[in-house]
Amino acid sequence: MKLSSLQFVLQQFENERYKFFSIYDSDHDLQYSQMEPLEPGVSLAKLRNFLRTNTGYFEIYVFNAKMNPRSLSDRDKKYVAKYAIELVDQPLPGGVQGLTGMGSTGYGMLPPDDPRAHAPNMYQVLGQLAGVEQEMKLQQKDFQHWKEVQELQSEINRMKEEQSKSRGMGALADRLGEQFSDPQVLMGLIAGVSQLFNKQPSAHPAPMTGVATAEDVITETSSIEETMATVKKDPITQAVNNNLNQRQTKMVAAINELQKADPEFPENIAKLADIARRNPGVYKMAIQYLKTL
């Protein structure tokens, strides 16, 4: 029996206003039956619904009146029209299998008004999902980039803050503060040390008791006249003596200036000496910083 197109079958149902029909598969097993006295349009809608939800080879038998669809002999005697149809899904690109009841545009065996004729196939659905997945990946990448920028900016701000702390007297105060709990002691010490290295020496430094000169380095049994004569004669001794005198002059001038600027200079310089004795590392750090000023 030749196959009929679905469009032709539906057109016949609509023109002939068929009401009663039954559908059988290739083994002549009953798959669907409409034997209710319904309007032709309702019967046609039931046929369309069967065609949307099934695939395979079927034979449609049409009757003028209600009959027993399970009786094949009665069926063969009373049918007025018979159609053979085959419902198949067209193959999709790339071997993608379509969903049941879903085909590509131009489904050859369905009429244009059949929902399957314009339903999206699995290939189209996967394409849309791929686009959504790509968009999500791009958004995730943008967020990761933004997060990295924020972390980099935070690190830059932290480094700037550390750099600002490492400059000026505030840096020295922060570092020494770890060793001292009394801020007055700490700031007094820093003030005394900074004045020591920043002030210019006086033209006429005041004498200091207990500060050794070049003459004190010479043998104690020698007289001052003998020592001076030795210094004048020996170039090396004279150079050492000049260096000691210059250091003494510079130190005395700096101490005199500190005494003028810091009323508590003796206490502060004593504390500095105590730091050098008890904590040489902190003392060297303070001196190293002062050399950069």
KESEMI-617563 format. One line per 3 residues: their letters; for each residue z, x, y of C-alpha. Coordinates in Angstrom, 2 decimals. Layout:
A> Z/X/Y  ...
This chain:
MKL> 0.00/0.00/0.00  -1.01/1.36/3.38  1.65/2.09/5.99
SSL> 1.83/0.00/9.12  2.94/1.35/12.47  6.19/0.06/13.85
QFV> 4.46/-1.03/17.01  2.09/-3.22/14.98  4.95/-4.74/12.92
LQQ> 7.01/-5.54/16.00  4.00/-7.01/17.73  3.35/-9.28/14.72
FEN> 6.96/-10.47/14.67  6.75/-11.27/18.34  3.39/-13.06/18.16
ERY> 4.03/-14.99/14.96  7.64/-15.74/15.87  8.98/-14.77/12.48
KFF> 12.55/-15.82/11.67  13.19/-14.98/8.02  12.62/-11.55/6.49
SIY> 14.06/-9.05/4.04  13.71/-5.27/3.79  13.56/-3.21/0.58
DSD> 13.49/0.52/-0.10  11.07/2.43/-2.34  13.11/1.39/-5.42
HDL> 12.84/-2.29/-4.43  16.54/-2.44/-3.70  17.49/-4.88/-0.94
QYS> 18.57/-3.05/2.22  18.66/-5.82/4.79  18.08/-9.58/4.88
QME> 17.84/-12.12/7.70  17.93/-15.66/6.31  19.81/-17.42/9.07
PLE> 18.00/-20.12/11.12  18.01/-18.04/14.30  15.65/-17.93/17.24
PGV> 12.62/-15.65/16.78  13.84/-13.34/19.55  17.20/-12.88/17.82
SLA> 15.53/-12.11/14.49  13.29/-9.57/16.22  16.37/-7.89/17.75
KLR> 17.95/-7.60/14.29  14.79/-5.94/12.98  14.81/-3.47/15.89
NFL> 18.44/-2.61/15.21  17.64/-1.81/11.57  14.75/0.41/12.61
RTN> 16.95/2.38/15.04  19.61/3.24/12.49  17.63/4.02/9.34
TGY> 15.06/6.51/8.06  12.86/6.50/4.96  10.23/4.30/3.28
FEI> 10.72/0.52/3.51  8.81/-2.69/2.75  9.30/-5.72/4.98
YVF> 8.73/-9.20/3.47  8.37/-12.20/5.81  9.07/-15.81/4.79
NAK> 8.59/-19.24/6.33  11.90/-20.55/5.04  15.20/-19.42/3.68
MNP> 15.13/-18.01/0.15  17.12/-15.75/-2.19  16.15/-12.16/-1.18
RSL> 17.68/-10.67/-4.34  15.28/-12.52/-6.57  12.20/-10.32/-6.70
SDR> 10.12/-12.94/-8.51  11.01/-15.55/-5.92  10.27/-13.01/-3.20
DKK> 6.79/-12.24/-4.53  5.92/-15.95/-4.71  7.14/-17.03/-1.26
YVA> 6.41/-14.21/1.18  3.77/-14.87/3.88  3.44/-11.30/5.20
KYA> 4.25/-7.87/3.89  4.41/-4.53/5.75  5.10/-0.99/4.52
IEL> 6.69/1.37/7.04  8.17/4.86/7.00  10.86/5.98/9.44
VDQ> 11.00/9.77/9.82  12.37/12.13/12.46  9.86/14.59/13.88
PLP> 10.77/18.32/13.39  12.39/19.92/16.45  11.57/23.34/17.96
GGV> 13.06/26.41/16.34  14.07/24.55/13.19  16.86/22.65/15.01
QGL> 17.81/19.52/13.11  18.05/16.34/15.13  20.81/13.75/14.99
TGM> 20.28/10.55/13.02  18.57/7.98/15.21  17.57/10.61/17.81
GST> 14.05/11.89/18.28  11.91/13.62/20.87  9.83/11.90/23.52
GYG> 6.72/10.47/21.98  8.27/9.50/18.66  4.97/8.49/17.07
MLP> 6.13/5.59/14.90  8.35/3.85/17.45  7.22/1.55/20.26
PDD> 7.81/2.74/23.84  10.70/0.34/24.36  12.59/1.64/21.32
PRA> 15.69/3.63/22.39  14.88/6.47/19.98  11.53/7.05/21.67
HAP> 13.24/8.58/24.73  16.57/9.66/23.30  17.49/13.36/23.73
NMY> 17.18/15.51/20.64  19.53/18.20/19.45  17.38/20.93/21.00
QVL> 17.79/19.37/24.44  21.53/18.87/23.92  21.99/22.50/22.88
GQL> 19.98/23.62/25.90  22.27/21.67/28.22  25.36/23.02/26.49
AGV> 24.01/26.57/26.84  23.59/26.01/30.57  27.18/24.76/30.87
EQE> 28.46/27.72/28.86  26.54/30.15/31.07  27.98/28.54/34.20
MKL> 31.50/28.83/32.79  30.95/32.51/31.99  29.70/33.15/35.54
QQK> 32.74/31.39/37.00  35.03/33.41/34.73  33.31/36.62/35.83
DFQ> 33.65/35.65/39.50  37.36/34.92/39.00  37.88/38.26/37.24
HWK> 36.11/40.04/40.11  38.29/38.22/42.65  41.40/39.16/40.68
EVQ> 40.38/42.82/40.59  39.74/42.78/44.34  43.17/41.27/44.96
ELQ> 44.86/43.87/42.76  42.95/46.66/44.52  43.94/45.31/47.94
SEI> 47.58/45.11/46.84  47.43/48.71/45.64  45.87/49.82/48.96
NRM> 48.62/48.02/50.91  51.26/49.65/48.70  49.76/53.11/49.26
KEE> 49.61/52.50/53.02  53.25/51.50/53.00  54.19/54.57/50.98
QSK> 52.18/56.75/53.35  53.91/55.25/56.39  57.28/55.90/54.77
SRG> 56.32/59.53/54.12  55.80/60.17/57.85  58.32/60.66/60.63
MGA> 62.06/60.99/60.47  62.22/57.66/58.65  60.77/59.30/55.53
LAD> 63.39/62.02/55.56  66.08/59.41/56.04  64.79/57.40/53.07
RLG> 64.74/60.42/50.77  68.09/61.81/51.82  69.56/58.31/51.73
EQF> 69.41/58.48/47.94  71.92/61.32/48.07  74.21/60.02/50.83
SDP> 75.89/56.65/51.27  77.11/57.12/54.84  74.21/56.51/57.30
QVL> 76.04/58.13/60.22  76.39/61.36/58.32  72.75/61.28/57.30
MGL> 71.34/60.57/60.76  73.60/63.15/62.37  72.34/65.74/59.92
IAG> 68.68/64.84/60.56  69.18/64.92/64.34  70.73/68.36/64.15
VSQ> 68.02/69.79/61.90  65.17/68.33/63.97  66.60/69.76/67.20
LFN> 66.92/73.10/65.45  63.16/73.34/64.81  61.75/71.51/67.85
KQP> 63.50/73.17/70.80  62.18/76.28/72.56  64.48/79.33/72.75
SAH> 66.39/80.03/75.94  65.38/82.96/78.11  68.93/84.32/78.03
PAP> 70.62/83.29/74.82  74.39/83.14/74.82  76.16/85.54/72.51
MTG> 77.57/84.27/69.22  80.69/85.51/67.57  80.26/86.61/63.99
VAT> 76.41/86.92/64.03  75.28/90.29/62.73  72.93/92.50/64.77
AED> 70.74/95.39/63.76  73.55/97.83/64.61  75.89/96.12/62.11
VIT> 73.46/96.86/59.33  73.81/100.62/59.85  76.63/102.53/58.15
ETS> 80.02/101.46/59.48  81.15/105.07/59.96  78.32/105.87/62.37
SIE> 78.92/105.53/66.05  76.81/103.29/68.25  75.16/106.29/69.89
ETM> 74.25/107.81/66.54  72.89/104.50/65.29  70.68/103.96/68.33
ATV> 69.39/107.49/68.02  68.54/106.92/64.38  66.75/103.67/65.21
KKD> 64.66/105.38/67.85  63.71/108.19/65.49  62.96/106.14/62.33
PIT> 59.98/103.67/62.79  60.93/101.58/59.76  64.51/101.20/60.86
QAV> 63.34/100.40/64.38  60.99/97.66/63.06  63.82/96.13/61.02
NNN> 66.11/96.26/63.99  63.52/94.57/66.25  62.97/91.82/63.68
LNQ> 66.70/91.17/63.37  67.06/91.03/67.12  64.18/88.57/67.46
RQT> 65.61/86.27/64.76  69.05/86.47/66.36  67.62/85.59/69.76
KMV> 65.69/82.64/68.36  68.67/81.35/66.39  71.11/81.68/69.26
AAI> 68.72/79.88/71.62  68.21/77.04/69.15  71.94/76.66/68.54
NEL> 72.66/76.58/72.26  70.07/73.82/72.72  71.51/71.85/69.80
QKA> 74.98/72.12/71.22  73.71/70.58/74.45  71.77/67.77/72.72
DPE> 74.23/66.97/69.89  77.96/66.78/70.70  78.71/66.77/66.96
FPE> 76.46/69.72/66.16  79.20/71.87/64.51  80.04/69.05/62.09
NIA> 76.38/68.29/61.39  75.37/71.91/60.79  78.40/72.27/58.50
KLA> 77.19/69.27/56.51  73.73/70.82/56.32  75.22/74.01/54.94
DIA> 77.18/71.94/52.44  73.96/70.25/51.29  72.28/73.63/50.85
RRN> 75.18/74.72/48.66  75.66/71.53/46.59  72.13/70.15/46.52
PGV> 69.52/72.90/47.07  66.66/70.57/46.07  67.41/68.06/48.84
YKM> 67.87/70.86/51.34  64.50/72.42/50.46  62.85/69.01/50.73
AIQ> 64.27/68.48/54.20  63.20/71.93/55.34  59.74/71.46/53.88
YLK> 59.33/68.22/55.78  60.52/69.73/59.05  57.90/72.43/58.74
TL> 55.22/69.75/58.86  56.39/68.38/62.23
